[in-house]
Amino acid sequence: MKTEQIALSPLAPGANLSLTVHRFGEAGARPRVYIQAALHADEIPGMIAAHHVRERLLALEAEGKIKGEIILVPSANPIGLSQRMLGTPVGRFDFSNGMNFNRGYPYLVPKVAERVAGRLADDGAANVRTIREALVAELDATPVNNPAEVLKKTLLRLAIEADIVLDLHCDSEAVMHFYTHTRSADEFAPLCALLGVRAILLAEESGDDPFDEACSRPWAELADRFPDRPIPFGCHSTTVEFRGEGDVNHDYACADAKALIDYLTLRGVIAGEAPKVPAALCKPTPLAASVPVVAPASGIVVFQVQPGAEVKAGDVIAEIVDPLSGKVAQAKAGCDGVMFARILGRFAGEGQRLAKIAGTIASRTGKLLGA
């Protein structure tokens, strides 16, 4: 393992931050895999899984079994990790401007299309190399104006040439679930089965330019812009949600790390016998069919359904109790599907999102992700 420290913009004079990056295998080897954890710095389940991944990779590297290159960033957001409000960690939003650390990544496609126009050939592998060079050049030319933008550019620069990108997150209270590009569903099907994923949410574009889409969307959109040239999907990227914020223990993390290593073995990144892939626990569904459950009134939230439950439209997901009048309102499911996540807090304001249901009928448009 080679470890490097990448200096980031200081938050203030003398307040210096750096990003720790571990590299396994031979630099430049393929397949190249990029794994990062805790881009939302208060989401720790992915971080503990990354710890166990690192331990496994150290052993595998000592045995000479890493065939590709693996880049691991075990804590991807030192800015967010340093933020606390009255003792509570706040790693999802940048204190300086309120921006989500997993939104607003550079959208490179228009300028990259200009760079590769007239340079693409009839050789798909050659086109992948050309596009990767253009992506790097365009990203390097992208200006940044604050420490958070420097962090985002640094992370994307590490990931943008990878064949596979795994961004490890978690929800509030949830079962294992998964976001990826529609055209990456088949690529990640074995990983979803190995992890025991309960909801696989697909989109061509979810809105707000999250990290995983900054890596994957260019390949789909450039293939559509140049249909007369072979352009393989050069980067399959996903956001993996490792259950809920409180699900931090070695049992989960060891099992999750094993699943990730098994997937990398299947994909030829790690040498070894291909593991048996279990039956999938769910089928992919459109992210546009994921329907939020909202509070119809303000009050105490008493959930009636556990994460992972199959629900029907009209089922009561939570009761909302007015502590002053005693009135009880009901928050109901708007569709059939799996309720895969819910909030941690137990008091909500009217209109607040309480839970998410992975439905099957795409009905939403616009920005499909939460704040």
C-alpha positions in Angstrom: 0.0 0.0 0.0 1.2 3.5 -0.9 -0.3 6.3 1.1 -0.3 9.9 0.0 -1.5 13.1 1.6 -3.1 15.6 -0.9 -3.1 19.2 0.5 -6.5 21.0 0.3 -7.2 24.7 0.5 -7.0 25.9 4.1 -10.2 26.8 5.8 -8.4 29.9 7.2 -4.8 30.9 7.6 -3.1 28.1 9.5 -6.2 25.8 9.3 -4.8 23.3 6.9 -6.5 20.1 5.7 -5.4 17.2 3.6 -6.9 14.1 2.0 -5.5 10.7 2.8 -5.3 8.3 -0.2 -4.3 4.7 -0.2 -3.2 3.0 -3.4 -3.0 -0.7 -4.0 -1.6 -2.7 -6.9 0.4 -1.3 -9.8 -0.2 2.3 -10.8 -2.0 2.5 -14.2 -3.1 -1.2 -14.1 -6.6 -2.1 -15.2 -9.3 -2.5 -14.1 -8.9 0.6 -12.0 -11.3 0.9 -9.0 -11.9 4.0 -6.9 -13.6 3.7 -3.5 -14.4 6.5 -1.2 -16.3 6.7 2.1 -18.0 9.4 4.1 -18.3 12.1 1.5 -21.1 13.1 3.9 -18.7 13.1 6.8 -21.2 12.2 9.5 -22.2 8.9 7.7 -19.9 6.5 9.4 -21.1 3.0 8.3 -19.2 3.4 5.0 -16.1 4.6 6.8 -16.0 1.5 9.0 -16.6 -0.7 5.9 -13.7 1.1 4.2 -11.5 0.3 7.2 -12.2 -3.5 6.8 -11.7 -3.2 3.0 -8.3 -1.7 3.7 -7.3 -4.5 6.0 -8.3 -7.1 3.4 -6.5 -5.3 0.6 -3.3 -5.2 2.7 -3.4 -9.0 3.0 -4.3 -9.5 -0.6 -1.5 -7.2 -1.8 1.0 -9.1 0.4 -0.1 -12.3 -1.4 0.3 -10.7 -4.8 -3.4 -11.0 -5.7 -4.2 -7.4 -6.7 -4.2 -7.5 -10.5 -5.7 -4.0 -11.2 -5.3 -0.7 -9.3 -7.4 0.2 -6.3 -7.6 3.7 -4.9 -9.1 4.0 -1.5 -10.1 7.2 0.2 -11.3 6.1 3.7 -12.5 9.5 4.8 -13.4 11.7 1.8 -14.5 14.9 3.5 -12.1 16.4 6.1 -14.0 19.7 5.8 -17.3 18.1 6.9 -15.5 15.9 9.5 -14.3 19.1 11.2 -17.8 20.6 11.5 -19.7 20.3 14.7 -22.8 22.3 15.9 -23.3 22.3 19.6 -21.5 19.0 19.8 -23.4 17.4 16.9 -21.4 16.5 13.8 -22.8 18.1 10.6 -21.0 16.5 7.6 -23.6 16.7 4.9 -23.6 20.5 4.3 -20.8 23.0 4.1 -21.1 25.5 6.9 -19.8 28.3 4.7 -22.6 28.3 2.2 -25.0 25.5 3.0 -24.1 23.4 -0.1 -24.4 19.7 0.0 -21.0 18.0 -0.3 -22.5 15.5 -2.7 -24.0 18.0 -5.1 -22.7 20.5 -7.6 -19.9 18.5 -9.2 -18.6 19.8 -12.5 -20.7 18.9 -15.5 -18.0 18.3 -18.1 -19.8 16.8 -21.1 -20.3 19.9 -23.4 -16.6 20.9 -23.3 -15.4 17.3 -23.4 -17.5 16.8 -26.5 -15.8 19.7 -28.1 -12.4 18.3 -27.2 -13.0 14.8 -28.7 -15.0 15.9 -31.8 -13.1 14.7 -34.9 -10.7 12.6 -32.7 -12.9 9.5 -32.2 -12.2 6.4 -34.2 -13.7 3.0 -35.0 -11.8 1.4 -32.1 -13.8 1.5 -28.8 -10.8 1.0 -26.6 -9.0 3.9 -28.3 -12.1 6.1 -27.8 -12.1 5.3 -24.1 -8.5 6.5 -23.8 -9.3 9.7 -25.8 -12.3 10.5 -23.7 -10.5 9.9 -20.4 -7.7 12.3 -21.5 -10.3 14.9 -22.4 -12.2 14.5 -19.1 -9.0 15.0 -17.2 -7.9 18.0 -19.2 -11.3 19.6 -18.9 -11.5 19.0 -15.2 -8.0 20.4 -14.7 -9.2 23.5 -16.5 -12.2 23.9 -14.3 -11.8 26.9 -11.9 -12.5 26.5 -8.2 -13.4 29.3 -5.8 -13.6 27.9 -2.2 -12.3 25.0 -0.1 -15.3 22.8 -0.8 -14.9 23.2 -4.6 -11.2 22.3 -4.2 -12.2 19.1 -2.3 -14.8 18.2 -4.9 -12.4 18.7 -7.8 -9.7 16.7 -6.0 -12.0 13.7 -5.4 -13.3 13.8 -8.9 -9.8 14.0 -10.3 -8.9 10.8 -8.3 -12.0 9.0 -9.6 -12.6 10.2 -13.2 -10.3 7.7 -14.9 -11.5 4.6 -13.0 -13.4 1.8 -14.5 -15.5 1.3 -11.4 -16.4 3.9 -8.7 -17.9 3.0 -5.4 -19.1 5.9 -3.2 -20.0 4.6 0.3 -22.8 6.4 2.1 -25.7 5.7 4.5 -29.2 7.0 5.2 -30.8 8.0 8.5 -32.6 4.7 9.3 -32.6 2.3 6.4 -31.9 -1.0 4.8 -29.1 -1.5 2.3 -29.9 0.4 -0.9 -28.2 1.5 -4.0 -28.2 4.4 -6.6 -26.7 4.1 -10.0 -27.0 5.0 -13.7 -29.6 3.1 -15.6 -27.0 1.7 -18.0 -24.9 0.3 -15.0 -27.7 -1.9 -13.6 -26.3 -5.1 -15.1 -22.7 -4.2 -14.1 -23.6 -3.8 -10.5 -26.2 -6.6 -10.2 -23.7 -9.1 -8.6 -22.6 -6.4 -6.1 -26.2 -5.7 -5.1 -26.9 -9.4 -4.6 -23.6 -9.8 -2.6 -24.5 -6.9 -0.3 -28.1 -7.9 0.1 -29.5 -4.7 -1.3 -33.2 -4.1 -0.8 -33.7 -1.2 -3.3 -31.8 -0.5 -6.5 -32.7 3.0 -7.8 -31.8 3.8 -11.4 -31.7 7.2 -13.2 -30.1 8.6 -16.3 -29.9 11.9 -14.4 -31.1 12.5 -10.9 -30.5 16.2 -10.7 -28.0 18.4 -8.8 -24.9 16.7 -10.2 -23.9 14.3 -7.4 -20.4 12.7 -7.3 -21.3 9.3 -8.8 -23.1 10.9 -11.8 -20.1 13.2 -12.5 -18.1 10.0 -13.1 -20.7 8.0 -15.1 -23.0 10.3 -16.9 -20.4 11.6 -19.4 -20.1 8.1 -20.9 -23.8 7.7 -21.6 -24.2 11.2 -22.9 -21.1 11.1 -25.1 -22.2 7.8 -26.6 -25.5 9.4 -27.4 -23.8 12.5 -28.9 -21.5 10.4 -31.2 -23.7 7.4 -32.2 -21.5 6.7 -35.2 -18.5 5.9 -33.0 -18.1 3.0 -30.6 -18.0 4.4 -27.0 -18.0 1.7 -24.3 -19.3 2.7 -20.9 -16.0 3.7 -19.5 -16.9 4.3 -15.8 -19.6 2.4 -13.9 -20.3 4.4 -10.7 -22.6 4.0 -7.8 -23.7 5.4 -4.5 -24.0 2.5 -2.0 -26.1 3.3 1.1 -24.9 1.1 4.0 -28.1 1.1 6.0 -28.6 3.8 8.7 -26.4 6.2 10.6 -26.4 4.0 13.8 -25.5 0.8 12.0 -21.8 1.0 12.9 -20.4 -2.4 14.0 -17.8 -4.8 13.0 -20.2 -7.6 12.0 -21.9 -5.5 9.4 -18.6 -3.9 8.3 -16.8 -7.2 7.9 -19.7 -8.7 5.9 -19.9 -5.5 3.7 -16.1 -5.5 3.1 -16.2 -9.2 2.1 -19.0 -8.4 -0.4 -17.0 -5.6 -1.9 -13.9 -7.8 -2.2 -15.9 -10.6 -3.7 -17.3 -8.2 -6.3 -13.8 -7.0 -7.2 -12.7 -10.6 -7.6 -15.6 -11.3 -9.9 -14.5 -8.3 -12.0 -10.9 -9.4 -12.2 -9.4 -6.7 -10.1 -8.4 -9.3 -7.5 -7.1 -12.7 -8.4 -8.9 -15.7 -6.9 -11.8 -18.1 -7.4 -15.0 -16.3 -8.4 -17.4 -16.3 -5.5 -20.9 -17.6 -5.7 -23.4 -14.8 -6.1 -26.6 -15.3 -4.1 -30.1 -14.6 -5.5 -31.0 -10.9 -5.6 -33.4 -9.6 -3.0 -34.9 -7.1 -5.3 -35.2 -5.9 -8.9 -34.0 -2.4 -10.0 -36.7 0.3 -10.1 -36.6 3.9 -11.5 -35.5 6.6 -9.1 -38.3 8.6 -10.5 -40.6 5.9 -9.0 -39.2 6.5 -5.5 -42.0 8.3 -3.7 -41.5 10.2 -0.4 -43.9 9.9 2.5 -44.5 13.4 4.0 -46.0 14.5 7.3 -49.6 15.8 6.9 -49.3 17.8 10.1 -46.8 18.8 12.7 -46.3 16.5 15.7 -44.7 13.5 17.2 -43.8 10.8 14.6 -44.7 7.3 15.6 -43.7 4.9 12.8 -45.9 1.9 12.0 -43.6 0.3 9.5 -40.0 -0.8 9.8 -37.4 -0.1 7.0 -37.4 -3.0 4.5 -41.1 -3.6 4.7 -43.2 -4.2 1.7 -46.1 -1.7 1.7 -49.2 -0.9 -0.4 -50.5 2.4 -1.5 -52.6 3.8 1.4 -50.9 1.9 4.1 -50.2 3.9 7.2 -46.4 4.5 7.5 -46.5 6.8 10.6 -48.9 8.4 12.9 -48.4 12.1 13.7 -49.6 13.0 17.2 -50.3 16.6 18.1 -48.9 16.8 21.7 -51.2 19.7 22.6 -54.6 18.7 21.2 -54.1 14.9 21.0 -55.2 14.8 17.4 -53.6 12.0 15.4 -52.9 12.3 11.6 -51.8 9.5 9.4 -48.9 9.6 6.9 -49.7 7.1 4.2 -47.8 5.4 1.4 -48.4 6.9 -2.0 -47.5 3.8 -3.9 -46.7 0.1 -3.6 -43.1 -0.8 -2.9 -40.4 -1.2 -0.3 -40.0 1.4 2.4 -36.3 1.5 2.4 -35.5 4.5 4.5 -36.9 6.8 7.2 -35.8 9.8 9.3 -34.1 9.5 12.7 -36.0 12.4 14.3 -39.3 11.7 16.0 -40.9 15.2 15.7 -41.7 16.6 12.3 -43.1 19.7 10.7 -46.0 19.6 8.3 -44.8 18.7 4.8 -41.5 17.2 6.1 -40.3 14.1 4.3 -40.5 11.1 6.7 -39.7 8.1 4.6 -38.9 6.8 1.1 -40.7 4.1 -0.8 -39.1 2.4 -3.9 -42.0 2.1 -6.2 -42.2 0.8 -9.8 -44.1 3.5 -11.7 -42.0 6.5 -12.6 -44.0 9.6 -11.6 -41.6 12.2 -10.4 -39.6 14.7 -12.5 -37.0 17.3 -11.8 -34.5 16.9 -9.0 -35.0 13.3 -7.8 -32.6 13.3 -4.8 -33.3 14.9 -1.4 -31.5 17.8 0.0 
